[in-house]
Amino acid sequence: MAAVRSLSEALDVLLRIPGAVGAVIGELSNDALLVGQAPNMPEDFALAAGRASLDVARQSRRDGETPEEIMITGMTYCSLQQVKILAGDGCAVAQVTLVRKEANPALARMHLRRLLEEVPRLLPKPELPRRHRRPVPGPVEQAEEVEASFLQRILELLRTL
């Protein structure tokens, strides 16, 4: 597999896996995942098919463990998802839904693993951590009144300088 240059190209690679009818790729904690599917599939099929494995992976991550691979098999389709822990606190995720009659899960697994090696450099960089700012002081207490003649003398002194 040649190096991919974008997430949309990575999605195309997933959809070219034999038997693939849906694919999801992106960062696990982010709901804005890139989704693609075969044109003959119902609307939102890919995301619906991947929802269970995404939910399991997200919950496991919150519980302190990140599953490397999840496979859910049904009568007609199977969903294979792999997760790669990224530097920092994120996780790249790639998931493909396959037609069981046409699929080779072992081959799909190899494609996912190779593709996940490319994904970290394609994901948007997280925002840099911001330093904490010191609290802004509250309103200044009202100063004592100063006589106008005193202020006049200060102004005259400043003018002579």
N, C-alpha and C positions, 0 to 999 in steps of 0.2 A: 504494500500500500504506500503510495506516494504521500509526502507530507501535505497535510491540509492547511489552508491559509485562512479559513474563517469558520465560524460556527455553522453557517448555512452550508458550507461545503462538507463539514463533518456530518451534518444531518443527511445530506445526499448520500454519503458513504454508508450510513446506517440503513437507509432505505434501499440500497443496492445489495444488501445481504440477502441471499436466496430465501424466499418465503416471507420477507419483511413486508408488513402492511401499515406499520406505524412506528414512529420513533420520537423520543424526547431526549433533549440534551441541555445541559446548563449547570448551574450551581445549585446544590441540593436545598439550601436554605432560602433560595430566591424563588418566588412564585412566577416570575417572568421567564419561564423556560421556553426554549425554542422547540416547536412541535411540527412534525410533518407526517403525512400519511398518504397511502395510495389513493388515487382519485376515486376509485369505486367504493371506498369505505364511507360510512355515515359521518356526518359532521362531528367533530370533536372526539372521534373514535380513539385516536392515539393517546390523548390525554386521559380519557376515561379508562382505557385498557391499562395504562401505566399508573393510575391513581393508587391502587392498593399497594404496589411495591414502593411507590414514592412515600406514601403515608407510613409504611413500616420502617423505611430507612430514616425518615425524619424523626419519628418517635424514638427509634433506637438511638439516634444521635443525641436527642435530648436526655435520654436515660444514661448516656455516657459510653455507648458502644456504637460503632459504625459498621454496618454489615458490608462486606466486600462485594457480595453477590446475592441477588434474590432471583429465584425463578418461580413463577406461578404458572401452573399448567391447567388448562381447561380442555373441554371436549374438542373445540375447534381451533383455539389459539393458545399460544404460550407467550408469556412475557418474561424477558430476561433483562435484568438490570445490574449494572456494575457501578461501584462507587470508588473514587480515588480521593484520599485525603490530600488536601493541598497545604502548602506552607501557610502558616497562620491558623485560621480557624475554619476554613471552608472545605467543601467537598465537591468535586466534579462528579456529575452523574450522567450516565448514558443508558438509555433503556430502549429496547426494540421489542415490538410485538410481531410474532411470527405466526403464519398459518401452519398448523402442526403437520399436515400432509406434505407440505413442500419444504419444511424447515429442517435444518441440521443444527441443533442447538450447540454442538461442540464447535462447529465452524463459526456460528454467531458469537460464541463466547470469545474465540480468538480475535475476531474483528473488533469486538467491544474493548477488549484489553489493549489492543494496539492503538485504537482510537483514543482511549482515555489517556494514553501517554502524551498525546498532542493537545488535548483540551485545555490543560491549565494555562498554557501561553495564549490561548484564544479568548479566555474569559476576561471580561472587563476587570480592571484592577480595582480593588476596594479603595475607598477613600482613605487617605492618610489619617492617622489618629490626630486629633486636635488637642492642643495643650489646654489645660484648664485655665480659664481667666480668673484673675482675682476679682472679688466682688466689687462692684462700683459703689463708692461711698454714697450714702444717702444725702438728702438735701442738707446744705450747709445751714447751720442755725443762724438765725437773723443776727447780724452784727449790731453792736451798740451804735447808737447814733453819734456821729461826729459833728462837731460844730462847723458850720460853713467857713468861718474865719480861719480855722485851723487848716482846712483844705486849701483855702486861698493862699496861705503862707507857703504850703508845700509846693503848690504850682509855681509860685514866684521863684522859689529856690531852684526848682528844676529848670526854669527858663534861663536862669543866670549861668547854668552849667554849660 
